[in-house]
Amino acid sequence: MEHITDTGIQDANKDYVGQVGLTPDAFVRLIAFAISQPEDMDINEILFRPTAQAL
């Protein structure tokens, strides 16, 4: 977040990511689920939010 110079926006972004972000474990489960699907199942894209982590 250092590239954002407005401290109010930095704080708002930190709060937002902390509230809606996936944990690293949830992200791993998402990828494992996609990989475990049958070979004839097409997964065109996976959408995910930023991972929740200390900024």
BAGUDREN-304044 format. One record per residue (C-alpha): residue number from 0; residue in three letters; x negated, y negated, z. Coordinates in steps of 0.001 Angstrom, whole numbers, plus 500000, padded with zeros to 6 digits. Each point is the difference from the previous one (the first is absolute). Layout:
<nodes>
NUM|ALA|X|Y|Z
...
</nodes>
This chain:
<nodes>
0|MET|500000|500000|500000
1|GLU|496985|497683|500016
2|HIS|500854|498876|496454
3|ILE|503183|498381|501389
4|THR|498994|496691|501542
5|ASP|503333|499039|501598
6|THR|500021|501594|503478
7|GLY|503807|500014|500128
8|ILE|500159|502054|496815
9|GLN|497223|502295|501285
10|ASP|502006|500683|503160
11|ALA|503234|500571|498063
12|ASN|498261|502496|497704
13|LYS|498493|501876|502939
14|ASP|503426|500230|501638
15|TYR|501645|501153|496748
16|VAL|497441|502734|499293
17|GLY|500227|501177|503602
18|GLN|503782|500336|499739
19|VAL|500464|501594|496578
20|GLY|496668|501581|499207
21|LEU|499524|503750|499868
22|THR|497641|501646|502404
23|PRO|497057|501777|498358
24|ASP|501536|503325|501097
25|ALA|503292|499199|498259
26|PHE|498118|499098|496820
27|VAL|498151|503344|500088
28|ARG|503317|501856|500470
29|LEU|501449|498121|497017
30|ILE|497136|501053|497721
31|ALA|500047|503580|501328
32|PHE|503735|500200|499270
33|ALA|499486|498811|496423
34|ILE|497175|502489|499438
35|SER|502024|502887|501452
36|GLN|502835|499667|497473
37|PRO|500462|502728|497361
38|GLU|497905|499633|496866
39|ASP|503053|499312|497841
40|MET|501006|497055|502231
41|ASP|498866|496670|498553
42|ILE|499065|497313|502470
43|ASN|499536|496870|497946
44|GLU|499126|497613|502780
45|ILE|499825|499701|503750
46|LEU|500855|496675|501602
47|PHE|498698|499192|503446
48|ARG|499468|496982|502189
49|PRO|496620|498950|501354
50|THR|498720|502202|502763
51|ALA|500394|498697|503538
52|GLN|496563|499192|501352
53|ALA|498206|497405|502018
54|LEU|499230|496983|497846
</nodes>
